[in-house]
Amino acid sequence: MKISHTLILAYSQLRPLPGLLNYMVSPVRRVLRFLIFKLLPYDYKKHTKVKSVVNDESLKVVVSLTSFPARISNLWLVINCLLHQTSQPDLIILWLSLKQFEGLDDVPDSLKKLQSDKFQIRFVDEDYRSHKKYLYVFNEYPNDYVILVDDDIIYRPDLLENLIMYARLYPDSVICNYGSIIDYYDDGRLKPYNSWKKIKRLEPNYHHFFFGSGGGTLFRPCKLYKDVLNIKLALKLTPLADDIWLNCMVRLSGLKIFYLNLGEFVPIKEEGYALFDENLSKNDIQLNAIIEYYQSEININPFNQ
């Protein structure tokens, strides 16, 4: 195993601790993260085939993500960590909008040279923001395992192996790697999204769990609610929050959620604009919009307590 992978696994175990303990552990996190990003470019400067467990069943494993110009320079590290997983996907697809990139000439060489039968860069006409991450791949691979990831995280080398293993054990569940517990007032109304607590313990099949759509989340698209590919409706109700849309589609479908609890992510430091900054403040508006729509259309509150 690469030294950087060993450090990533070590970092994942340094979970947030209460009060002073967390303050004391913070320097260890900073040192580990510094070493990881020093070693990763060295480990990945020459992409080589990885000896790994290959998917051995009829369902394909397809990893999907999107990005935008502010993050594209570091994305080669994310793709490499996906290409060096202990269990290999059949395909990794990066979806880029032609409204943000003119074509491959706008893509860094560090990313272009990774293209292969395992990794494809695909350009689409529209910019559906984070919804690009699932929309096209769900349509193309409805019956397979689709794993959504983010473009600003370095993943554990055993992430895909764990996702696939638990998908086989829990075929009627979405398998996720992070999320929050939905919190309610006594009268059943949702409390503000910012007050929901991130979950830190392992307990499968939460009913009131809100998963993050990236970070390594496995779906079988054919099992989701019928509106999942209705992009006009998704953009009307949740223009900045594909995770709210996908959580709604899962809850309306009756699927369960299995939380892996693999530990902390190693974030890629970036400067400037981030999707998260804009989205977080508008999540309550989008949650209310999607609740009101489905209460009106099918008399169901998808986020009912």
C-alpha positions as CSV (number, residue, x, y, z in Angstrom):
1,M,0.0,0.0,0.0
2,K,1.2,3.5,-0.8
3,I,2.4,5.6,2.2
4,S,-0.1,8.3,1.2
5,H,-3.0,5.7,1.4
6,T,-1.8,4.6,4.9
7,L,-1.9,8.3,6.0
8,I,-5.4,8.7,4.4
9,L,-6.7,5.8,6.4
10,A,-5.1,7.2,9.6
11,Y,-6.7,10.6,8.9
12,S,-10.1,9.0,8.5
13,Q,-9.9,7.7,12.1
14,L,-9.3,11.2,13.6
15,R,-13.0,11.9,14.1
16,P,-14.3,15.2,15.7
17,L,-14.0,15.1,19.5
18,P,-15.7,17.2,22.1
19,G,-14.2,20.5,23.3
20,L,-10.5,20.4,24.4
21,L,-9.9,16.9,23.0
22,N,-10.7,18.1,19.5
23,Y,-8.4,21.1,19.9
24,M,-5.6,18.8,21.0
25,V,-6.0,16.4,18.0
26,S,-6.2,19.3,15.4
27,P,-2.4,19.5,15.0
28,V,-2.2,15.8,14.2
29,R,-4.8,16.3,11.5
30,R,-2.9,19.2,10.0
31,V,0.4,17.2,10.0
32,L,-1.3,14.2,8.4
33,R,-3.0,16.3,5.8
34,F,0.3,18.1,5.0
35,L,2.1,14.8,4.5
36,I,-0.7,13.4,2.4
37,F,-0.6,16.2,-0.1
38,K,3.2,16.1,-0.2
39,L,3.2,12.4,-1.0
40,L,0.1,12.1,-3.3
41,P,1.7,13.9,-6.3
42,Y,4.7,11.7,-6.0
43,D,2.6,8.6,-5.7
44,Y,0.4,9.5,-8.7
45,K,2.8,11.2,-11.0
46,K,3.0,8.0,-13.1
47,H,-0.4,6.4,-13.4
48,T,-0.1,2.6,-13.3
49,K,-2.6,-0.2,-13.3
50,V,-3.7,-1.2,-9.8
51,K,-4.0,-4.8,-8.7
52,S,-7.4,-4.8,-7.1
53,V,-10.7,-6.7,-6.7
54,V,-12.7,-6.4,-9.9
55,N,-16.4,-6.2,-9.9
56,D,-17.5,-9.8,-10.5
57,E,-21.2,-9.6,-11.1
58,S,-23.5,-8.6,-13.9
59,L,-24.1,-5.1,-12.5
60,K,-21.6,-2.5,-13.6
61,V,-20.0,-0.1,-11.2
62,V,-19.9,3.5,-12.5
63,V,-18.5,6.4,-10.6
64,S,-19.8,9.9,-11.6
65,L,-18.8,13.4,-10.6
66,T,-18.9,17.0,-12.0
67,S,-16.7,20.0,-11.5
68,F,-16.3,23.7,-12.4
69,P,-13.3,25.9,-13.3
70,A,-12.3,26.9,-9.7
71,R,-11.7,23.2,-8.8
72,I,-10.4,21.7,-12.0
73,S,-6.7,22.1,-11.3
74,N,-6.6,19.7,-8.4
75,L,-9.1,17.2,-9.8
76,W,-6.4,14.9,-11.1
77,L,-5.7,13.9,-7.5
78,V,-9.3,12.9,-6.9
79,I,-9.5,10.9,-10.2
80,N,-6.2,9.2,-9.3
81,C,-7.5,8.2,-5.8
82,L,-10.5,6.6,-7.6
83,L,-8.3,4.8,-10.1
84,H,-6.3,3.4,-7.3
85,Q,-9.1,1.9,-5.3
86,T,-8.9,-1.7,-3.9
87,S,-12.0,-2.5,-5.8
88,Q,-12.0,-1.1,-9.3
89,P,-15.1,0.5,-11.0
90,D,-16.0,-0.3,-14.5
91,L,-16.0,3.4,-15.4
92,I,-15.4,6.8,-14.0
93,I,-17.2,9.7,-15.8
94,L,-16.5,13.4,-15.3
95,W,-19.3,15.6,-16.6
96,L,-18.3,19.1,-17.6
97,S,-20.6,21.9,-19.0
98,L,-19.7,23.6,-22.3
99,K,-21.1,26.7,-20.7
100,Q,-18.0,26.6,-18.4
101,F,-15.4,24.8,-20.5
102,E,-14.9,25.2,-24.2
103,G,-13.7,21.6,-24.5
104,L,-10.6,19.6,-23.7
105,D,-8.4,22.6,-24.4
106,D,-9.8,24.1,-21.1
107,V,-8.9,20.9,-19.1
108,P,-5.5,20.6,-17.4
109,D,-3.0,18.2,-19.0
110,S,-2.8,16.5,-15.6
111,L,-6.4,15.4,-16.0
112,K,-6.5,14.8,-19.8
113,K,-3.6,12.3,-19.6
114,L,-5.7,10.1,-17.2
115,Q,-8.3,9.4,-19.9
116,S,-8.6,5.7,-20.7
117,D,-11.2,2.9,-20.9
118,K,-11.6,3.5,-17.1
119,F,-11.9,7.3,-17.1
120,Q,-13.9,9.5,-19.5
121,I,-14.4,13.3,-19.6
122,R,-17.8,14.0,-21.2
123,F,-19.1,17.5,-22.1
124,V,-22.7,18.4,-21.9
125,D,-24.5,21.5,-23.3
126,E,-26.3,22.7,-20.3
127,D,-25.0,23.6,-16.8
128,Y,-27.3,22.0,-14.3
129,R,-24.7,22.7,-11.6
130,S,-24.4,19.8,-9.1
131,H,-27.4,18.0,-10.8
132,K,-25.0,17.1,-13.6
133,K,-23.4,14.6,-11.2
134,Y,-26.4,12.2,-11.3
135,L,-28.6,13.2,-14.2
136,Y,-26.8,11.8,-17.2
137,V,-25.3,8.8,-15.5
138,F,-28.7,7.7,-14.0
139,N,-30.2,7.9,-17.5
140,E,-27.4,5.9,-19.1
141,Y,-27.0,3.3,-16.4
142,P,-30.4,2.9,-14.7
143,N,-30.0,-0.8,-13.6
144,D,-26.3,-0.6,-12.4
145,Y,-24.5,0.5,-9.4
146,V,-23.9,4.3,-9.7
147,I,-21.6,5.9,-7.2
148,L,-21.6,9.7,-6.8
149,V,-18.5,11.5,-5.5
150,D,-17.4,15.1,-5.0
151,D,-14.6,16.8,-6.7
152,D,-12.9,18.2,-3.6
153,I,-12.2,15.1,-1.5
154,I,-9.4,12.6,-1.4
155,Y,-11.1,9.2,-0.7
156,R,-10.0,6.2,1.3
157,P,-8.6,3.5,-1.0
158,D,-11.2,1.0,0.2
159,L,-14.2,3.3,-0.3
160,L,-15.6,1.5,-3.4
161,E,-14.9,-1.9,-2.0
162,N,-17.1,-1.1,1.1
163,L,-19.8,0.6,-0.9
164,I,-20.2,-2.4,-3.2
165,M,-20.0,-5.0,-0.4
166,Y,-22.8,-3.3,1.5
167,A,-24.9,-2.7,-1.6
168,R,-24.9,-6.5,-2.0
169,L,-25.9,-7.0,1.6
170,Y,-28.6,-4.4,1.5
171,P,-30.0,-4.4,-2.0
172,D,-33.0,-2.2,-1.1
173,S,-30.8,0.6,0.4
174,V,-28.8,3.6,-0.7
175,I,-25.3,3.2,0.7
176,C,-23.8,6.5,1.9
177,N,-20.7,7.7,3.6
178,Y,-21.8,10.9,5.4
179,G,-24.9,12.8,6.4
180,S,-27.1,14.3,9.1
181,I,-30.0,13.4,11.3
182,I,-33.1,15.3,10.2
183,D,-34.4,17.2,13.2
184,Y,-38.0,18.2,13.9
185,Y,-40.0,20.6,16.2
186,D,-42.6,19.0,18.5
187,D,-45.3,19.8,16.0
188,G,-43.5,17.8,13.2
189,R,-42.1,20.8,11.3
190,L,-38.5,20.6,10.1
191,K,-36.0,22.5,12.2
192,P,-33.5,24.7,10.2
193,Y,-31.1,22.6,8.1
194,N,-28.1,24.3,9.9
195,S,-29.2,22.8,13.2
196,W,-29.2,19.2,12.0
197,K,-26.4,17.2,13.6
198,K,-23.9,15.2,11.6
199,I,-24.0,11.6,12.5
200,K,-20.9,9.9,13.9
201,R,-21.9,6.4,14.9
202,L,-22.7,3.3,13.0
203,E,-26.4,2.3,13.0
204,P,-27.8,1.1,9.7
205,N,-31.0,2.0,8.1
206,Y,-31.9,5.3,9.7
207,H,-35.4,6.6,8.9
208,H,-34.6,10.2,9.5
209,F,-31.1,10.3,7.9
210,F,-30.2,12.9,5.3
211,F,-27.3,11.7,3.2
212,G,-24.8,13.8,1.3
213,S,-25.1,13.0,-2.4
214,G,-21.3,13.1,-2.8
215,G,-18.6,11.7,-0.6
216,G,-19.3,8.2,-2.0
217,T,-23.0,7.4,-2.3
218,L,-24.2,4.3,-4.1
219,F,-27.5,4.1,-5.9
220,R,-29.4,1.8,-8.3
221,P,-31.2,4.5,-10.2
222,C,-34.0,2.2,-11.4
223,K,-35.2,1.9,-7.7
224,L,-35.6,5.7,-7.2
225,Y,-38.9,7.6,-7.4
226,K,-40.1,8.2,-11.0
227,D,-39.4,11.9,-11.0
228,V,-35.7,11.5,-10.4
229,L,-34.7,12.4,-14.0
230,N,-37.3,15.3,-14.3
231,I,-34.6,18.0,-14.4
232,K,-37.0,20.8,-15.0
233,L,-38.8,20.0,-11.8
234,A,-35.5,19.4,-9.9
235,L,-34.2,22.8,-11.0
236,K,-37.5,24.5,-10.1
237,L,-37.6,23.1,-6.6
238,T,-34.0,22.5,-5.7
239,P,-31.8,24.5,-8.1
240,L,-28.8,24.5,-5.8
241,A,-29.2,21.2,-3.9
242,D,-29.0,17.9,-5.7
243,D,-28.8,16.2,-2.3
244,I,-32.2,17.5,-1.3
245,W,-33.6,16.3,-4.6
246,L,-32.0,12.8,-4.3
247,N,-33.0,12.4,-0.6
248,C,-36.6,13.2,-1.6
249,M,-36.5,10.6,-4.5
250,V,-35.2,8.0,-2.0
251,R,-37.8,8.7,0.6
252,L,-40.6,8.7,-1.9
253,S,-39.4,5.4,-3.3
254,G,-39.4,3.7,0.2
255,L,-35.7,2.7,0.0
256,K,-33.7,2.6,3.2
257,I,-30.4,4.3,3.8
258,F,-27.3,2.4,5.1
259,Y,-24.5,4.6,6.6
260,L,-21.0,3.3,6.2
261,N,-19.3,5.4,8.8
262,L,-15.8,5.1,7.3
263,G,-14.5,8.2,9.1
264,E,-13.4,11.7,8.1
265,F,-12.7,12.9,4.6
266,V,-9.4,14.4,3.5
267,P,-10.5,17.8,2.0
268,I,-8.6,19.4,-0.9
269,K,-7.9,23.0,0.1
270,E,-9.2,25.5,-2.4
271,E,-9.4,29.3,-2.7
272,G,-12.4,31.3,-3.7
273,Y,-15.9,30.2,-4.7
274,A,-17.4,27.0,-3.4
275,L,-20.8,25.6,-4.1
276,F,-21.3,24.8,-0.5
277,D,-21.2,28.4,0.6
278,E,-24.1,29.4,-1.6
279,N,-26.2,26.3,-1.2
280,L,-26.2,26.0,2.6
281,S,-28.0,29.3,3.3
282,K,-30.8,28.3,0.8
283,N,-31.4,24.7,1.9
284,D,-34.4,25.6,4.0
285,I,-36.1,27.4,1.1
286,Q,-35.6,24.4,-1.2
287,L,-36.7,21.9,1.5
288,N,-39.9,23.8,1.9
289,A,-40.5,24.1,-1.8
290,I,-40.1,20.3,-2.4
291,I,-42.4,19.5,0.6
292,E,-45.1,21.9,-0.6
293,Y,-45.0,20.5,-4.2
294,Y,-45.4,16.9,-3.2
295,Q,-48.0,17.6,-0.6
296,S,-50.0,19.4,-3.3
297,E,-49.4,16.8,-6.1
298,I,-49.6,13.4,-4.3
299,N,-50.6,14.4,-0.7
300,I,-47.3,13.2,0.7
301,N,-44.7,15.1,2.7
302,P,-41.4,13.4,1.7
303,F,-39.7,14.7,4.8
304,N,-42.5,13.8,7.2
305,Q,-41.5,12.8,10.7
